[in-house]
């Protein structure tokens, strides 16, 4: 076995086995990091939005969804899940 053959085998092994494994591992870490940042962003947004503003955002979201579904100026009512559960008891 010549030095040239040994180098070819080594390079082939690196390019066929180690590089794809490293790329997969890096991709998994990037995805995990992206999910953590997304969770942090949602948590910060939840804390930054006052309660009365949340209700208005929910109402606007419902209106937009209804409009996108083809409804014309629906009479929507935002229902707070916490309060409706208390009434059912």
Phi and psi restraints in degrees (value plus and minus 20) as a CYANA .aco file:
   2 UNK   PHI    -109.8   -69.8
   2 UNK   PSI     146.6   186.6
   3 UNK   PHI     -81.9   -41.9
   3 UNK   PSI     -57.7   -17.7
   4 UNK   PHI     -81.9   -41.9
   4 UNK   PSI     -64.0   -24.0
   5 UNK   PHI     -84.3   -44.3
   5 UNK   PSI     -60.6   -20.6
   6 UNK   PHI     -83.2   -43.2
   6 UNK   PSI     -63.0   -23.0
   7 UNK   PHI     -85.1   -45.1
   7 UNK   PSI     -60.6   -20.6
   8 UNK   PHI     -80.8   -40.8
   8 UNK   PSI     -64.2   -24.2
   9 UNK   PHI     -83.4   -43.4
   9 UNK   PSI     -61.5   -21.5
  10 UNK   PHI     -84.9   -44.9
  10 UNK   PSI     -64.8   -24.8
  11 UNK   PHI     -86.4   -46.4
  11 UNK   PSI     -60.3   -20.3
  12 UNK   PHI     -82.3   -42.3
  12 UNK   PSI     -63.5   -23.5
  13 UNK   PHI     -82.3   -42.3
  13 UNK   PSI     -65.3   -25.3
  14 UNK   PHI     -81.5   -41.5
  14 UNK   PSI     -67.2   -27.2
  15 UNK   PHI     -92.9   -52.9
  15 UNK   PSI     -49.6    -9.6
  16 UNK   PHI    -111.3   -71.3
  16 UNK   PSI     -46.6    -6.6
  17 UNK   PHI    -136.4   -96.4
  17 UNK   PSI     -73.8   -33.8
  18 UNK   PHI     -95.4   -55.4
  18 UNK   PSI     -62.3   -22.3
  19 UNK   PHI     -84.0   -44.0
  19 UNK   PSI     -70.1   -30.1
  20 UNK   PHI     -80.0   -40.0
  20 UNK   PSI     -57.8   -17.8
  21 UNK   PHI     -85.4   -45.4
  21 UNK   PSI     -60.4   -20.4
  22 UNK   PHI     -87.2   -47.2
  22 UNK   PSI     -59.1   -19.1
  23 UNK   PHI     -84.8   -44.8
  23 UNK   PSI     -62.6   -22.6
  24 UNK   PHI     -81.6   -41.6
  24 UNK   PSI     -66.0   -26.0
  25 UNK   PHI     -83.0   -43.0
  25 UNK   PSI     -61.7   -21.7
  26 UNK   PHI     -85.0   -45.0
  26 UNK   PSI     -60.6   -20.6
  27 UNK   PHI     -82.1   -42.1
  27 UNK   PSI     -60.8   -20.8
  28 UNK   PHI     -84.3   -44.3
  28 UNK   PSI     -61.8   -21.8
  29 UNK   PHI     -86.0   -46.0
  29 UNK   PSI     -59.9   -19.9
  30 UNK   PHI     -83.1   -43.1
  30 UNK   PSI     -64.1   -24.1
  31 UNK   PHI     -83.5   -43.5
  31 UNK   PSI     -62.1   -22.1
  32 UNK   PHI     -82.1   -42.1
  32 UNK   PSI     -63.4   -23.4
  33 UNK   PHI     -83.8   -43.8
  33 UNK   PSI     -60.9   -20.9
  34 UNK   PHI     -82.5   -42.5
  34 UNK   PSI     -60.7   -20.7
  35 UNK   PHI     -85.5   -45.5
  35 UNK   PSI     -59.6   -19.6
  36 UNK   PHI     -84.5   -44.5
  36 UNK   PSI     -62.8   -22.8
  37 UNK   PHI     -84.3   -44.3
  37 UNK   PSI     -59.4   -19.4
  38 UNK   PHI     -82.1   -42.1
  38 UNK   PSI     -64.3   -24.3
  39 UNK   PHI     -82.8   -42.8
  39 UNK   PSI     -63.7   -23.7
  40 UNK   PHI     -81.8   -41.8
  40 UNK   PSI     -63.9   -23.9
  41 UNK   PHI     -81.4   -41.4
  41 UNK   PSI     -63.8   -23.8
  42 UNK   PHI     -84.6   -44.6
  42 UNK   PSI     -59.8   -19.8
  43 UNK   PHI     -84.3   -44.3
  43 UNK   PSI     -65.4   -25.4
  44 UNK   PHI     -85.0   -45.0
  44 UNK   PSI     -59.7   -19.7
  45 UNK   PHI     -85.1   -45.1
  45 UNK   PSI     -59.4   -19.4
  46 UNK   PHI     -83.5   -43.5
  46 UNK   PSI     -60.3   -20.3
  47 UNK   PHI     -93.2   -53.2
  47 UNK   PSI     -49.6    -9.6
  48 UNK   PHI    -100.8   -60.8
  48 UNK   PSI     -39.1     0.9
  49 UNK   PHI    -113.1   -73.1
  49 UNK   PSI      96.9   136.9
  50 UNK   PHI     -84.3   -44.3
  50 UNK   PSI     136.7   176.7
  51 UNK   PHI     -77.6   -37.6
  51 UNK   PSI     -64.0   -24.0
  52 UNK   PHI     -87.8   -47.8
  52 UNK   PSI     -50.6   -10.6
  53 UNK   PHI     -91.6   -51.6
  53 UNK   PSI     -54.8   -14.8
  54 UNK   PHI     -79.6   -39.6
  54 UNK   PSI     -63.2   -23.2
  55 UNK   PHI     -82.4   -42.4
  55 UNK   PSI     -61.8   -21.8
  56 UNK   PHI     -86.4   -46.4
  56 UNK   PSI     -61.0   -21.0
  57 UNK   PHI     -82.9   -42.9
  57 UNK   PSI     -61.6   -21.6
  58 UNK   PHI     -82.1   -42.1
  58 UNK   PSI     -63.6   -23.6
  59 UNK   PHI     -82.1   -42.1
  59 UNK   PSI     -66.0   -26.0
  60 UNK   PHI     -83.3   -43.3
  60 UNK   PSI     -58.3   -18.3
  61 UNK   PHI     -84.0   -44.0
  61 UNK   PSI     -63.5   -23.5
  62 UNK   PHI     -83.4   -43.4
  62 UNK   PSI     -61.8   -21.8
  63 UNK   PHI     -82.8   -42.8
  63 UNK   PSI     -62.0   -22.0
  64 UNK   PHI     -84.7   -44.7
  64 UNK   PSI     -62.8   -22.8
  65 UNK   PHI     -84.1   -44.1
  65 UNK   PSI     -60.9   -20.9
  66 UNK   PHI     -85.3   -45.3
  66 UNK   PSI     -62.9   -22.9
  67 UNK   PHI     -82.7   -42.7
  67 UNK   PSI     -63.3   -23.3
  68 UNK   PHI     -84.2   -44.2
  68 UNK   PSI     -49.1    -9.1
  69 UNK   PHI    -102.0   -62.0
  69 UNK   PSI     -23.2    16.8
  70 UNK   PHI      78.6   118.6
  70 UNK   PSI     -15.3    24.7
  71 UNK   PHI     -99.7   -59.7
  71 UNK   PSI     125.1   165.1
  72 UNK   PHI    -120.9   -80.9
  72 UNK   PSI      97.4   137.4
  73 UNK   PHI      17.6    57.6
  73 UNK   PSI      45.3    85.3
  74 UNK   PHI     -91.3   -51.3
  74 UNK   PSI     131.0   171.0
  75 UNK   PHI    -109.2   -69.2
  75 UNK   PSI      75.5   115.5
  76 UNK   PHI    -122.6   -82.6
  76 UNK   PSI     129.0   169.0
  77 UNK   PHI    -148.9  -108.9
  77 UNK   PSI     107.6   147.6
  78 UNK   PHI    -100.5   -60.5
  78 UNK   PSI     106.1   146.1
  79 UNK   PHI    -131.7   -91.7
  79 UNK   PSI     105.8   145.8
  80 UNK   PHI    -103.6   -63.6
  80 UNK   PSI      97.7   137.7
  81 UNK   PHI     -79.5   -39.5
  81 UNK   PSI     -51.3   -11.3
  82 UNK   PHI     -89.2   -49.2
  82 UNK   PSI     -65.3   -25.3
  83 UNK   PHI     -89.4   -49.4
  83 UNK   PSI     -57.6   -17.6
  84 UNK   PHI     -88.2   -48.2
  84 UNK   PSI     -49.7    -9.7
  85 UNK   PHI     -90.1   -50.1
  85 UNK   PSI     -54.7   -14.7
  86 UNK   PHI     -86.7   -46.7
  86 UNK   PSI     -58.2   -18.2
  87 UNK   PHI     -87.8   -47.8
  87 UNK   PSI     -51.0   -11.0
  88 UNK   PHI     -92.1   -52.1
  88 UNK   PSI     -40.0     0.0
